[in-house]
Amino acid sequence: MKHKRGFHRQISICFALITIGFSQVAFNLVTHNPGNFPTRPLFFLWIVLWFQVIPFVILLILDRFLLRTMSELLSRFWRSLLYALFAVSILRQIQFVYEDKFVQLLYFLPVIPLYLLCGILIFLISYRFRPQIDEYFAILGIPALILTIFFAKGMEVRKVNGKPAVAAIHSTDDPSVYMIVFDELSYEMLLKNGQLDRESYPNFASLASESLWFTNATTNHWATDNALPSLLTGVLHPESGTTTLFDQLPANYTVIISETEIIIEQWLRNRARRSQGETYIGKSHFLCVHPVNTARFIMDLAYLSFLGLEDRNEILFSTPSLHVTLPSERSSFLAGLDSKDRTPQFLFWHTSIPHSPFLFSRNGSRHSSSAIHFSLPDREAEFPYESVVFNYREQIRFADTLLGEILDQLKRSHRYESSIIIVTADHGLRVWGNLYGHMDQTARVPLILHAPGVRPADSDIDAQLIDLVPTLLDILKQHDSKSSLDGVSVFSTVRPVRDKLLYFVGQRFAYNGIAKSWDLRQMQEIAGPASGSKEENRSLANQIALSGAVHQAQRGFSAVQALDDLYSAREEKRDFLTLYLGKHFPNTITDSDLVSIQKRLAILPPEDRSPSTSYKKGINYFFLALAQTKRLADGHPEIATLIDGNWKNALENMQNTRDLQPWMTEEIKKILTEADANRDQQLNATELTSIITSRQK
């Protein structure tokens, strides 16, 4: 009986060590980033298997073996080492989840010595009081089981309550459609001396020479989570119930969707009206059916970042696991092209390349084990800029190879001439650390349209990705479906008078053809293809947002101006807030300034914590807090606790933007930390005033 009790206690100890100290790292990653992981039970099952069950069994066997064969002193050493590693893991998890509070609480202590100190302290305590610590960890087995149950609740599959879409009228000669959307493919990088580089990218050049090749095509959004929904609906800002391209196809189409962004697949699966017969074979699918992929995916994202002491906002940034299912997606898409079924099909593939990390050579072999990408702000450059660009071009060559495989397959199956082929990108290249300096590279994307009856030509018309849906509906002769779209068919004989719009880092820009630059949009929007009726029917919220943005920019509350000053301050090694206060921020703050900013905040949905919305909230809370702080410093009666709360709201929302604005997040942290003289994490009136007075000449 005593032996069984000891074995049960050993099971409980090992289970607690693994679940709380090891498995919880993966559990936290999934639960805190639901849009980046599949929501199917099979995926959660693989996580529990790989990161809890198997490690638990291994540790239990090892622990039993060592405790039976080692001396008392060595067994104490072994268990003390386990407990020390457990304590360090808990400390690291706290840093991940509560990073801002962690930094504020331990402002004067370097992180790595803190981990060493914690590990050594717990080791010594465990060594001295091993029986008591064993009992404590045996009890921890119960909370560990509860944590597992809470994680298992996430296994519930999201239900789709939408009604089937109304299919379009069947046509007997509908062509098959093949749409390939590359991720982060730059139009400019495909060129040499102003022309498609046939030597480097022969398949892009070959297809373009036999198709409509648009030399003035741009995305409408800088990030995939907005760009793809806009591309697939023809609407600048689609809602969850917006009809997609797939919902408007004739009823006889077989629709196969290979989506590498899980959050986009979830949006498609959960839209209000789904087309019938959709099949999903993207990253979410292959993470579920290939358990080894799941292990690599989570190990790379969670544990390599965890052990590497990365910032929690960079866990999902540019890791090799972004491309983990690419080989499976590639094989599956090519197999779909080889289908013997002659009924029309719509195959859509949003592939992860040439998005960073830049790992692949032309033939798809990995030339590097490192995650090569442009360096984030405030991070020491891991790779020279020229080296990153070279590897980016190599990955584009791999994209060209993939395109060649697709075209060869279509030609072998005698589908090339009779099919519609669309090749484009969700957005162009983003150079992290200097986003605004490469905005045009982000905006411009390749766009190739091959279709029966469409003569090959180069076209310099204003083509935007919102135009793809109406263009395709034109080719398929589904003309009645285009009335509610923001885009317009490229075949329209009447081109609309409109701006070439780009939504970039929470701001709206329009291309200035004369200056050849992207300018902040501050004037009333020019009516698009729906003419005046669309403008008249805009919601009150949008009218407030537009007028508020104009007023704020005119008064100096401009995100673009603030970010420009931020980048200048970094380059010149100056204090950002001193530069911004002296260069752009208004000298006096009026009541209408505060009201305008508060109106902007009021129309932002409080439940929306997406990076783009969090950025809008964060920058407006920054303006509001700084404006109130300025009034307080100028002698106006202001409530210090409210101002302090607005500063904290600004920081919290900026942290939710993940890698979107790390510099601004750091600057707000710096402002608050420097002002908090008594280190109580609460700024009083004197401390708030010092934010302004300490920066005045």
C-alpha positions in Angstrom: 0.0 0.0 0.0 2.8 2.4 0.9 4.5 1.5 -2.4 1.3 2.4 -4.4 0.9 5.6 -2.5 4.5 6.6 -3.4 3.9 5.7 -7.0 0.7 7.8 -7.1 2.5 10.7 -5.6 5.3 10.4 -8.1 2.7 10.4 -10.9 1.1 13.5 -9.5 4.5 15.3 -9.2 5.6 14.5 -12.7 2.2 15.4 -14.1 2.3 18.8 -12.3 5.9 19.5 -13.5 5.1 18.7 -17.1 1.6 20.3 -17.4 2.4 23.6 -15.6 6.0 23.9 -16.4 6.1 22.6 -20.0 2.6 22.0 -21.6 1.2 25.3 -20.4 3.6 27.1 -22.7 1.8 25.6 -25.7 -1.6 25.9 -24.1 -1.0 29.6 -23.5 0.1 30.2 -27.1 -3.0 28.6 -28.5 -5.5 30.1 -26.1 -4.1 33.7 -26.4 -3.9 33.5 -30.2 -7.1 31.7 -31.3 -7.0 33.2 -34.8 -3.7 31.5 -35.6 -4.6 27.9 -34.9 -7.2 25.4 -36.0 -10.3 25.0 -33.8 -10.8 21.4 -34.6 -10.7 18.7 -31.8 -8.0 16.8 -33.7 -5.6 19.7 -33.5 -6.0 20.0 -29.7 -5.6 16.3 -29.4 -2.2 16.4 -31.1 -1.1 19.2 -28.8 -2.1 17.3 -25.7 -0.4 14.2 -27.1 2.9 15.8 -28.1 3.3 18.4 -25.4 1.7 16.7 -22.4 1.1 12.9 -22.6 4.4 11.9 -24.2 6.6 14.3 -22.1 4.8 13.1 -19.0 5.4 9.5 -19.7 9.1 10.1 -20.5 9.6 12.1 -17.3 7.8 9.6 -15.2 10.0 6.7 -16.6 13.2 8.7 -16.2 12.2 9.9 -12.7 11.4 6.3 -11.5 14.7 5.0 -13.0 16.9 7.7 -11.5 15.3 7.6 -8.0 15.7 3.9 -7.9 19.4 3.8 -9.0 20.8 7.0 -7.5 21.9 7.8 -4.0 19.9 10.0 -1.7 22.1 13.0 -2.4 21.9 12.6 -6.2 18.1 12.0 -6.0 17.8 15.3 -4.1 19.9 17.0 -6.7 17.8 15.6 -9.5 14.5 16.6 -8.0 15.8 20.0 -7.0 17.0 20.6 -10.6 13.5 19.8 -11.8 11.9 22.2 -9.4 14.3 24.9 -10.3 13.6 24.5 -14.0 9.9 24.6 -13.1 10.2 27.9 -11.2 12.2 29.5 -14.1 9.5 28.3 -16.5 6.7 29.8 -14.4 8.6 33.1 -14.2 9.0 33.1 -18.0 5.3 32.4 -18.5 4.5 35.3 -16.3 6.7 37.5 -18.4 5.0 36.3 -21.5 1.4 36.9 -20.3 2.0 40.1 -18.2 5.0 41.5 -20.0 4.3 45.2 -19.3 3.7 44.6 -15.5 6.7 42.3 -15.4 8.9 45.1 -16.8 7.5 47.8 -14.5 7.8 45.6 -11.4 11.4 44.5 -12.1 12.6 47.7 -13.8 16.1 47.6 -12.3 16.8 43.9 -12.7 18.2 42.4 -15.9 16.0 39.5 -17.0 18.6 36.7 -17.4 20.3 37.2 -14.0 16.8 37.3 -12.5 16.1 33.8 -14.0 19.5 32.5 -12.7 18.8 33.9 -9.2 15.3 32.4 -9.2 16.6 29.0 -10.3 19.4 28.9 -7.8 17.2 30.0 -5.0 14.5 27.3 -5.7 17.2 24.7 -6.2 18.7 25.4 -2.7 15.3 25.5 -1.0 14.3 22.2 -2.7 17.5 20.6 -1.8 17.1 21.5 1.8 13.4 20.8 2.1 12.9 18.1 -0.4 10.2 16.1 1.4 8.0 19.2 1.9 8.5 20.3 -1.7 7.6 16.9 -2.9 4.3 17.0 -1.0 3.6 20.5 -2.4 4.1 19.3 -6.0 2.0 16.2 -5.4 -0.9 18.5 -4.5 -0.2 20.6 -7.6 -1.2 17.7 -9.7 -4.9 18.6 -9.1 -4.5 22.2 -10.4 -2.5 20.8 -13.4 -5.5 18.5 -14.2 -7.9 21.5 -14.0 -5.7 23.5 -16.4 -5.8 20.6 -18.8 -9.6 20.5 -18.6 -9.8 24.3 -19.2 -7.6 23.9 -22.3 -9.7 20.9 -23.5 -12.8 23.2 -23.5 -11.3 24.9 -26.5 -11.7 21.7 -28.4 -15.3 22.6 -29.2 -15.7 23.2 -32.9 -17.0 26.6 -33.9 -20.5 26.2 -35.3 -21.5 27.7 -38.6 -25.1 28.9 -38.4 -25.2 30.7 -41.7 -27.6 29.7 -44.5 -26.3 28.3 -47.8 -25.7 31.0 -50.4 -28.0 31.3 -53.3 -26.1 29.9 -56.3 -25.9 31.7 -59.5 -27.6 30.5 -62.7 -25.8 27.4 -64.2 -24.0 27.9 -67.5 -23.1 24.9 -69.7 -19.7 26.3 -70.7 -18.4 27.7 -67.4 -14.6 27.9 -67.4 -12.6 26.5 -64.5 -10.9 29.2 -62.4 -7.5 29.0 -60.8 -6.6 31.8 -58.5 -3.1 31.9 -56.9 -2.4 34.6 -54.3 1.2 34.8 -53.2 1.9 36.3 -49.8 4.1 39.5 -49.7 5.1 39.3 -53.4 6.5 42.6 -54.6 5.7 43.9 -58.1 8.9 45.9 -58.1 11.1 42.9 -57.3 9.8 41.1 -60.5 11.1 43.8 -62.7 14.4 44.5 -64.3 14.9 47.8 -66.2 11.1 48.4 -66.0 10.2 45.0 -67.6 9.4 41.6 -66.1 12.7 39.9 -65.5 12.4 36.9 -67.8 15.7 35.4 -66.8 15.0 35.3 -63.1 11.3 34.7 -63.3 10.5 32.9 -66.6 7.1 31.5 -65.6 5.8 34.9 -64.4 7.1 36.4 -67.6 5.6 33.6 -69.8 2.2 33.8 -68.3 2.1 37.6 -68.4 3.0 37.6 -72.1 0.0 35.4 -72.8 -2.4 37.3 -70.5 -3.5 40.7 -69.3 -0.5 42.0 -67.3 -1.5 45.0 -65.0 1.4 47.3 -64.4 -0.4 49.6 -62.1 -2.1 47.2 -59.6 -2.2 47.8 -55.9 -3.5 46.2 -52.8 -6.0 48.1 -50.6 -4.6 46.9 -47.3 -1.1 46.4 -46.0 -1.9 43.3 -43.9 -3.3 39.9 -45.0 -6.1 39.8 -42.4 -7.7 42.8 -44.2 -6.3 42.4 -47.7 -7.7 38.9 -48.4 -11.3 39.6 -47.2 -11.3 42.7 -49.3 -9.9 40.8 -52.3 -12.5 38.0 -52.0 -15.5 40.3 -51.6 -14.7 43.4 -53.7 -15.5 45.5 -50.6 -13.0 47.8 -48.9 -14.1 46.9 -45.4 -16.2 43.7 -45.5 -18.2 42.6 -42.5 -18.7 39.0 -41.4 -21.9 38.7 -43.4 -20.5 40.2 -46.7 -21.0 37.9 -49.7 -17.8 36.5 -51.1 -16.8 35.6 -54.6 -17.3 31.9 -53.8 -21.0 32.6 -52.9 -21.7 34.0 -56.4 -20.4 31.2 -58.5 -22.7 29.1 -60.7 -24.1 26.0 -58.8 -22.0 23.5 -60.8 -18.6 24.7 -59.6 -16.5 22.5 -57.3 -14.8 24.9 -54.9 -11.5 23.9 -53.3 -9.8 26.5 -51.0 -6.2 26.1 -49.8 -5.7 28.9 -47.3 -2.4 29.3 -45.5 -3.7 31.9 -43.0 -5.9 30.1 -40.4 -7.6 33.3 -39.4 -8.8 33.8 -43.0 -10.0 30.3 -43.3 -12.0 30.7 -40.1 -13.5 33.9 -41.5 -14.5 32.0 -44.6 -15.9 29.1 -42.7 -18.0 31.3 -40.4 -19.4 33.8 -42.8 -23.1 34.3 -42.8 -23.8 32.7 -46.1 -21.6 29.9 -47.3 -21.5 28.4 -50.8 -22.3 24.8 -51.1 -19.6 22.2 -51.8 -16.6 24.1 -50.4 -13.6 22.0 -49.5 -10.7 23.3 -47.3 -7.2 21.9 -47.7 -5.0 24.6 -46.3 -2.8 24.9 -43.3 -5.6 24.2 -40.8 -6.4 20.9 -42.6 -2.8 19.7 -42.8 -2.0 20.6 -39.1 -4.9 18.3 -38.2 -4.2 15.3 -40.5 -0.4 15.4 -40.1 0.5 15.3 -36.4 4.2 15.8 -37.1 3.4 19.2 -38.6 1.5 20.1 -35.4 4.6 19.2 -33.3 6.9 21.3 -35.5 4.5 24.2 -35.7 4.0 24.5 -31.9 7.6 23.6 -31.0 8.9 26.4 -33.3 6.3 29.0 -32.3 6.2 28.3 -28.6 9.3 26.6 -27.2 12.0 28.0 -29.5 10.7 31.6 -28.8 10.2 30.7 -25.1 13.7 29.4 -24.7 15.1 32.2 -26.8 13.7 34.9 -24.5 11.8 36.5 -27.4 9.3 39.3 -26.7 5.8 37.8 -26.5 4.6 40.0 -29.3 7.1 38.5 -31.7 6.3 34.8 -31.1 4.2 34.5 -34.3 6.6 36.7 -36.3 8.8 35.2 -39.1 9.3 31.8 -37.7 10.1 28.8 -40.1 6.8 27.2 -39.0 4.9 29.7 -41.2 5.8 27.4 -44.1 5.4 24.1 -42.3 2.5 22.9 -44.4 3.7 24.4 -47.7 4.8 21.0 -49.1 1.4 19.4 -48.4 -0.5 22.4 -49.8 1.7 22.3 -52.9 1.1 18.6 -53.5 -2.6 18.9 -52.8 -3.1 21.9 -55.1 -1.3 20.2 -58.0 -3.4 17.0 -57.4 -6.5 19.1 -57.7 -5.3 20.4 -61.1 -5.0 16.8 -62.3 -8.6 15.9 -61.5 -10.4 13.8 -64.1 -13.7 15.4 -63.3 -14.5 17.7 -66.2 -17.0 19.8 -64.4 -15.8 23.4 -63.8 -13.8 23.9 -60.6 -12.6 26.9 -58.7 -9.3 26.2 -57.1 -8.0 29.0 -54.8 -4.6 28.9 -53.2 -3.2 31.6 -50.9 0.3 30.3 -50.3 2.8 31.4 -47.6 5.6 32.3 -50.0 7.5 34.5 -50.6 6.6 35.8 -47.2 9.4 35.9 -44.6 11.2 34.0 -43.3 13.2 33.6 -46.5 14.4 30.0 -46.4 14.0 28.6 -49.9 16.1 28.5 -53.0 14.6 28.3 -56.5 13.9 24.6 -56.4 12.3 24.7 -53.0 15.2 23.3 -51.0 16.0 25.1 -47.8 19.3 27.0 -48.0 19.2 28.2 -44.4 18.1 26.9 -41.1 17.8 30.5 -39.8 14.7 32.5 -39.9 16.0 35.2 -42.3 13.8 38.3 -42.3 14.0 42.1 -42.0 14.9 43.2 -38.5 12.3 44.5 -36.2 12.6 48.0 -34.7 14.9 48.2 -31.7 16.5 44.8 -32.5 20.0 44.4 -33.6 20.1 43.5 -37.3 20.5 39.7 -37.5 21.2 39.9 -41.2 22.5 42.6 -43.5 19.8 44.4 -45.5 21.3 43.3 -48.8 21.5 39.7 -47.7 17.8 39.7 -46.7 16.8 41.2 -50.1 18.9 38.6 -51.9 17.2 35.8 -50.0 13.8 37.4 -50.6 14.5 37.3 -54.4 15.5 33.6 -54.0 12.2 32.9 -52.5 10.4 34.7 -55.3 12.3 32.4 -57.7 10.7 29.5 -55.7 7.3 31.1 -56.2 8.1 31.3 -59.9 8.9 27.6 -59.8 5.6 26.8 -58.1 3.8 28.8 -60.8 5.6 26.9 -63.5 4.5 23.6 -62.0 0.9 24.8 -61.9 1.0 26.0 -65.5 2.7 22.8 -66.7 0.0 20.7 -65.0 -2.8 22.8 -66.6 -1.2 22.4 -70.0 -0.7 18.6 -69.6 -4.4 18.3 -68.7 -5.4 20.5 -71.6 -7.1 23.0 -69.3 -4.7 26.0 -69.8 -6.4 27.6 -72.9 -10.0 27.2 -71.6 -9.4 28.2 -68.0 -9.3 31.5 -66.1 -6.0 32.0 -64.3 -5.5 34.8 -61.9 -2.1 35.4 -60.2 -1.6 38.2 -57.7 -0.5 38.9 -54.1 -2.3 40.0 -51.0 0.3 42.8 -50.5 3.8 43.7 -51.5 7.0 43.6 -49.5 7.0 45.0 -45.9 10.4 46.1 -44.7 10.0 46.0 -40.9 11.8 48.8 -39.1 11.2 51.1 -42.0 7.7 50.5 -43.1 6.9 54.0 -44.2 10.1 54.3 -46.3 8.9 51.3 -48.4 5.2 52.0 -48.5 5.1 51.9 -52.3 6.7 48.4 -52.3 4.0 47.3 -49.9 1.2 48.7 -52.0 2.2 47.5 -55.5 1.4 43.9 -56.4 1.6 41.8 -59.6 -1.7 41.1 -61.2 -2.0 38.6 -64.2 -5.3 37.7 -65.7 -5.5 34.9 -68.3 -9.0 34.0 -69.6 -10.6 32.7 -72.8 -11.3 35.5 -75.1 -9.1 38.0 -73.3 -6.3 39.2 -75.6 -2.8 39.4 -74.1 -1.7 43.0 -73.4 0.0 45.3 -70.8 -2.4 47.6 -69.1 -1.6 50.6 -66.9 -5.2 51.3 -65.8 -5.8 51.8 -62.1 -6.3 48.2 -60.9 -7.0 47.6 -57.2 -7.5 44.3 -55.6 -11.2 45.2 -54.8 -11.6 45.0 -58.6 -11.0 41.3 -58.9 -14.5 40.1 -57.8 -16.4 42.4 -60.3 -13.9 41.5 -63.0 -14.3 37.8 -62.5 -18.1 38.2 -62.3 -17.9 40.0 -65.6 -16.0 37.1 -67.3 -18.5 34.6 -65.8 -21.4 36.8 -67.0 -22.8 37.3 -63.5 -23.6 40.9 -64.0 -26.4 41.2 -61.4 -24.1 40.6 -58.5 -21.9 43.7 -58.7 -24.2 46.5 -57.5 -23.0 46.5 -53.8 -19.2 46.3 -54.5 -16.6 49.0 -54.0 -14.5 47.6 -56.9 -15.2 47.9 -60.6 -14.4 45.5 -63.4 -11.2 46.2 -65.3 -13.4 45.6 -68.4 -15.8 48.5 -67.5 -15.9 51.0 -70.4 -16.5 53.8 -67.9 -13.6 54.1 -65.4 -14.6 55.6 -62.1 -13.1 58.8 -60.7 -11.6 57.4 -57.6 -8.6 57.4 -55.4 -6.0 54.6 -55.3 -6.5 53.8 -51.6 -4.2 52.0 -49.2 -5.0 51.3 -45.6 -1.6 51.2 -44.0 -0.8 50.9 -40.2 -4.2 52.2 -39.2 -4.2 55.1 -41.6 -5.8 55.8 -45.0 -3.5 56.9 -47.8 -4.2 57.8 -51.4 -1.7 57.7 -54.2 -0.5 61.1 -55.5 0.3 60.5 -59.2 1.9 63.9 -59.6 4.3 63.6 -56.6 4.4 59.8 -57.0 3.9 59.4 -53.3 1.3 58.1 -50.9 -0.4 60.9 -49.0 -2.4 60.8 -45.9 -6.1 61.1 -46.8 -7.6 64.1 -45.0 -10.4 65.3 -47.4 -13.9 63.9 -48.1 -13.8 60.7 -50.0 -14.5 60.9 -53.7 -17.5 58.8 -54.7 -16.6 55.4 -56.2 -18.3 53.4 -58.8 -21.6 53.6 -57.0 -21.6 57.4 -57.4 -23.3 59.7 -54.9 -25.8 57.3 -53.5 -23.1 55.4 -51.6 -21.7 58.5 -50.1 -25.2 59.6 -48.9 -25.8 56.3 -47.2 -22.6 56.2 -45.2 -23.2 55.5 -41.5 -23.0 58.3 -39.0 -20.0 56.6 -37.4 -18.0 56.8 -40.7 -18.9 60.5 -41.1 -17.7 61.2 -37.5 -14.6 59.2 -38.2 -13.8 61.1 -41.4 -14.4 64.6 -40.0 -12.6 63.7 -36.7 -9.6 62.5 -38.6 -9.4 65.7 -40.7 -9.8 67.9 -37.6 -7.2 65.9 -35.7 -4.6 66.0 -38.5 -5.1 69.7 -39.0 -4.6 70.3 -35.3 -1.4 68.2 -35.1 -3.0 64.9 -33.8 -1.8 62.9 -36.8 -0.5 59.4 -36.5 1.6 59.9 -39.6 3.3 63.0 -38.1 3.8 61.2 -34.8 5.3 58.1 -36.5 7.5 60.3 -38.7 8.8 62.0 -35.6 9.3 58.7 -34.0 11.4 57.3 -36.9 13.4 60.6 -37.0 14.0 60.4 -33.3 15.4 56.9 -33.6 17.7 57.8 -36.5 18.9 61.0 -34.8 19.1 59.3 -31.3 16.8 62.0 -29.9 13.9 61.8 -27.4 10.7 61.2 -29.5 8.3 63.1 -27.3 10.5 66.2 -27.2 10.7 66.2 -31.0 6.9 65.6 -31.4 6.0 68.3 -28.9 8.2 70.8 -30.5 7.5 70.0 -34.1 3.9 68.9 -34.6 1.9 68.8 -31.3 -0.3 71.9 -30.8 1.0 74.6 -28.3 -2.5 75.0 -26.8 -5.2 72.3 -26.3 -8.8 73.4 -26.7 -12.0 71.7 -25.5 -12.9 70.9 -29.0 -9.6 69.0 -29.4 -10.5 66.7 -26.5 -14.0 66.2 -27.8 -12.8 65.3 -31.3 -10.4 62.7 -30.0 -13.1 61.3 -27.6 -15.5 61.0 -30.6 -12.9 59.0 -32.5 -12.6 56.6 -29.6 -16.3 56.3 -29.1 -16.9 54.9 -32.6 -14.3 52.1 -32.2 -15.9 48.8 -31.1 -14.8 48.1 -27.5 -14.9 44.3 -28.0 -12.6 44.4 -31.1 -9.0 43.6 -30.0 -7.6 43.0 -33.4 -4.1 44.6 -34.1 -5.5 47.2 -36.5 -8.3 48.4 -34.2 -6.1 48.2 -31.2 -3.7 50.5 -33.0 -6.4 53.0 -33.7 -7.5 52.9 -30.0 -3.9 53.1 -28.8 -2.9 56.1 -30.9 -6.0 58.0 -30.0 -5.6 57.3 -26.3 -2.0 58.5 -26.7 -3.3 61.8 -28.2 -6.0 62.1 -25.5 -3.6 61.4 -22.6 -0.9 63.7 -24.0 -3.4 66.5 -24.7 -4.8 66.2 -21.1 -1.3 66.1 -19.7 -0.5 69.3 -21.7 -3.5 71.1 -20.3 -2.6 70.0 -16.8 0.9 71.3 -17.2 -0.6 74.6 -18.6 -2.6 75.1 -15.4 -6.0 73.8 -16.4 -8.0 71.7 -13.9 -7.7 68.1 -14.9 -8.2 64.9 -13.0 -4.9 63.1 -12.7 -6.4 59.6 -12.2 -8.3 59.9 -15.5 -5.2 61.0 -17.4 -3.2 58.2 -15.8 -5.9 55.8 -16.9 -5.8 57.1 -20.5 -2.0 56.6 -20.6 -2.4 53.0 -19.5 -5.2 52.5 -22.1 -2.8 53.8 -24.7 -0.1 51.4 -23.6 -2.4 48.4 -23.3 -3.9 48.9 -26.8 -0.5 49.4 -28.4 0.7 46.2 -26.8 -2.3 44.4 -28.5 -1.0 45.5 -31.9 1.7 42.8 -31.6 4.4 43.6 -34.1 2.5 46.4 -35.8 3.9 49.3 -33.7 6.6 48.0 -31.3 8.4 51.4 -31.3 5.4 53.4 -30.2 4.7 50.8 -27.5 8.3 51.2 -26.2 8.1 55.0 -26.3 4.9 55.0 -24.2 6.5 52.6 -21.7 9.5 54.9 -21.5 7.4 58.0 -20.9 5.4 56.4 -18.1 8.5 54.8 -16.5 10.5 58.0 -16.5 7.6 60.0 -15.0 6.8 57.5 -12.3 9.2 59.0 -9.8 8.0 57.0 -6.7 7.7 53.7 -8.7 4.1 53.1 -7.5 2.8 52.6 -11.1 0.4 55.4 -10.6 1.1 58.9 -12.0 0.0 61.8 -9.8 -0.5 65.3 -11.0 3.2 66.3 -10.4 4.5 63.3 -12.2 2.1 63.8 -15.1 3.2 67.5 -15.4 6.8 66.4 -15.5 6.1 64.6 -18.8 5.7 68.0 -20.4 7.9 70.3 -18.3 11.0 68.0 -18.4 10.9 68.3 -22.2 10.4 72.1 -22.4 13.4 74.2 -23.3 
